[in-house]
């Protein structure tokens, strides 16, 4: 294992080959450092994999989605781009309307008006972005037990099967939110948000 940080000289990232690269807090390596005369850190790390055939290389890039021009957002691409990624979403069925949903932060409400953290825990809930119905913690857990990975251009049939081909790219890109995190109940998230 070799740990390479975004700081330091370019030579700290040279002279080491690897099949696997795992990057965390990716926004921090989105730009070349002012001291670097070479490419940004991501390109330097990709170069460490060139000792192996393309199909044997693996790179995992993780980070908070904040600024579209930074990693990992930047690797998603958009509808006008050539397919640089699968532009995937994790979707689960709504127990009320049956639609396939992926609630985000804006769909988690009730804690904002609370007068205390205990009230925030009691009143906060996710709501379906399609039908607007409140989703209990039990419904969230059950819905996530039936999760699907949906790539750009794909849809879900009446029987829950994914329909359509995956984009022709080697970059799997997906986003998950607190909705998908079953390690922490919604009431705990509400307290943190409050």
C-alpha positions as CSV (number, residue, x, y, z in Angstrom):
1,X,0.0,0.0,0.0
2,X,1.3,3.4,-0.9
3,X,-0.5,6.5,0.4
4,X,-0.1,9.6,-1.8
5,X,-1.5,12.9,-0.7
6,X,-2.5,15.8,-2.9
7,X,0.3,17.9,-1.3
8,X,4.0,17.5,-1.8
9,X,6.1,17.4,-4.9
10,X,5.1,15.7,-8.1
11,X,8.0,13.2,-7.5
12,X,6.1,11.9,-4.5
13,X,3.6,10.4,-6.9
14,X,6.2,9.1,-9.4
15,X,8.0,5.8,-9.5
16,X,5.2,3.6,-8.2
17,X,2.9,1.4,-10.3
18,X,-0.4,0.0,-9.1
19,X,-3.5,-1.6,-10.6
20,X,-5.8,-0.1,-7.9
21,X,-6.2,3.5,-6.9
22,X,-8.7,4.6,-4.3
23,X,-9.3,8.3,-3.8
24,X,-11.2,9.9,-1.0
25,X,-12.3,13.5,-0.6
26,X,-11.8,13.9,-4.4
27,X,-12.6,17.6,-4.6
28,X,-9.2,18.2,-3.0
29,X,-7.3,16.8,-6.1
30,X,-9.5,18.5,-8.7
31,X,-6.8,21.0,-9.7
32,X,-3.1,21.1,-10.2
33,X,-1.3,22.6,-7.2
34,X,0.4,25.9,-7.7
35,X,3.8,24.2,-7.1
36,X,3.2,21.5,-9.8
37,X,4.5,21.9,-13.3
38,X,2.7,18.7,-14.3
39,X,-0.9,17.6,-14.6
40,X,-3.5,17.7,-11.8
41,X,-3.2,15.0,-9.2
42,X,-5.9,12.8,-10.7
43,X,-3.9,12.5,-14.0
44,X,-0.7,11.8,-12.1
45,X,-2.4,9.0,-10.1
46,X,-3.9,7.5,-13.4
47,X,-0.4,7.5,-14.8
48,X,0.6,5.1,-11.9
49,X,-1.7,2.5,-13.5
50,X,-0.1,2.5,-16.9
51,X,2.0,-0.5,-16.0
52,X,-1.1,-2.6,-16.4
53,X,-3.5,-3.2,-19.2
54,X,-6.6,-1.0,-19.2
55,X,-9.1,-3.8,-18.4
56,X,-7.1,-4.8,-15.3
57,X,-7.0,-1.3,-13.8
58,X,-9.5,-0.1,-11.1
59,X,-10.0,3.4,-9.7
60,X,-12.5,4.3,-7.1
61,X,-13.2,8.0,-6.6
62,X,-15.3,9.1,-3.6
63,X,-16.2,12.5,-2.4
64,X,-18.9,15.0,-1.5
65,X,-20.8,16.5,-4.4
66,X,-20.4,20.2,-4.0
67,X,-19.0,22.0,-7.1
68,X,-19.8,20.7,-10.6
69,X,-16.3,21.5,-11.9
70,X,-14.7,19.4,-9.2
71,X,-14.4,15.7,-8.6
72,X,-16.4,13.6,-8.3
73,X,-19.2,15.7,-10.0
74,X,-16.8,16.4,-12.9
75,X,-16.7,12.7,-13.9
76,X,-20.4,12.4,-14.3
77,X,-20.7,14.4,-17.5
78,X,-24.0,15.6,-18.8
79,X,-26.5,14.9,-21.5
80,X,-24.6,17.0,-24.1
81,X,-21.3,15.2,-23.5
82,X,-20.1,12.0,-25.0
83,X,-20.9,9.3,-22.5
84,X,-18.0,9.8,-20.1
85,X,-19.9,7.9,-17.3
86,X,-23.0,5.8,-16.7
87,X,-24.7,8.9,-15.0
88,X,-26.4,6.3,-12.7
89,X,-28.9,6.7,-9.9
90,X,-29.8,4.4,-7.0
91,X,-33.6,4.2,-7.0
92,X,-36.1,2.5,-4.7
93,X,-39.9,2.0,-5.0
94,X,-42.2,4.4,-3.2
95,X,-44.6,2.4,-1.0
96,X,-47.4,4.9,-1.8
97,X,-47.3,5.6,-5.5
98,X,-45.0,2.8,-6.7
99,X,-42.7,5.2,-8.6
100,X,-39.0,4.6,-8.5
101,X,-37.4,7.4,-6.4
102,X,-34.2,8.7,-5.0
103,X,-35.0,11.3,-2.4
104,X,-32.4,14.0,-1.8
105,X,-31.8,16.5,1.0
106,X,-34.6,18.7,-0.2
107,X,-37.0,15.8,0.3
108,X,-36.0,15.5,4.0
109,X,-38.1,18.1,5.9
110,X,-39.7,18.8,9.3
111,X,-36.6,19.5,11.3
112,X,-36.1,23.1,10.0
113,X,-39.0,24.5,12.1
114,X,-38.3,22.4,15.2
115,X,-37.7,24.2,18.5
116,X,-35.3,21.6,19.9
117,X,-33.3,18.7,18.7
118,X,-35.8,16.3,20.2
119,X,-38.6,17.9,18.3
120,X,-36.5,17.8,15.2
121,X,-36.1,14.0,15.7
122,X,-39.8,13.6,16.2
123,X,-41.0,15.7,13.2
124,X,-38.4,15.1,10.5
125,X,-39.2,12.7,7.7
126,X,-38.4,11.9,4.0
127,X,-41.2,12.6,1.5
128,X,-41.6,11.0,-1.9
129,X,-40.4,13.4,-4.6
130,X,-43.1,12.1,-6.9
131,X,-46.3,11.9,-4.9
132,X,-45.4,14.0,-1.8
133,X,-46.4,11.3,0.7
134,X,-44.5,11.1,4.0
135,X,-42.2,8.0,4.2
136,X,-41.8,6.4,7.6
137,X,-38.4,5.0,8.7
138,X,-39.8,1.5,8.3
139,X,-40.9,2.3,4.7
140,X,-37.5,3.8,4.0
141,X,-35.8,0.6,5.1
142,X,-38.2,-1.7,3.2
143,X,-37.9,0.5,0.1
144,X,-34.1,0.2,0.1
145,X,-34.3,-3.6,0.3
146,X,-35.6,-3.4,-3.3
147,X,-33.0,-0.9,-4.7
148,X,-32.0,-0.7,-8.4
149,X,-29.0,0.8,-10.1
150,X,-30.4,2.8,-13.0
151,X,-28.0,4.1,-15.7
152,X,-28.7,7.0,-18.0
153,X,-31.2,6.1,-20.7
154,X,-32.6,3.2,-18.8
155,X,-36.0,2.8,-17.2
156,X,-37.8,0.4,-14.9
157,X,-40.6,-1.9,-16.1
158,X,-43.8,-2.7,-14.3
159,X,-42.2,-5.9,-12.9
160,X,-39.2,-3.9,-11.5
161,X,-36.7,-5.0,-14.2
162,X,-34.3,-2.5,-15.6
163,X,-34.9,-1.9,-19.3
164,X,-32.3,-0.7,-21.7
165,X,-28.6,-1.0,-22.3
166,X,-26.0,0.6,-20.2
167,X,-24.0,3.5,-21.7
168,X,-20.9,2.4,-23.5
169,X,-18.3,3.6,-21.0
170,X,-16.0,2.1,-18.4
171,X,-16.8,4.8,-15.8
172,X,-19.5,3.8,-13.4
173,X,-20.8,7.0,-11.7
174,X,-23.5,7.0,-9.1
175,X,-24.7,9.2,-6.2
176,X,-26.3,8.1,-3.0
177,X,-27.9,10.2,-0.3
178,X,-29.0,9.9,3.3
179,X,-32.1,8.1,2.0
180,X,-29.9,5.1,1.1
181,X,-27.8,5.2,4.3
182,X,-29.5,2.6,6.5
183,X,-26.7,2.8,9.2
184,X,-28.3,6.0,10.6
185,X,-32.0,6.5,11.2
186,X,-33.7,9.6,9.9
187,X,-34.3,10.9,13.4
188,X,-30.5,11.0,14.1
189,X,-29.9,12.9,10.8
190,X,-32.6,15.4,11.8
191,X,-30.8,16.1,15.1
192,X,-27.5,16.6,13.2
193,X,-29.2,18.9,10.7
194,X,-31.0,20.9,13.4
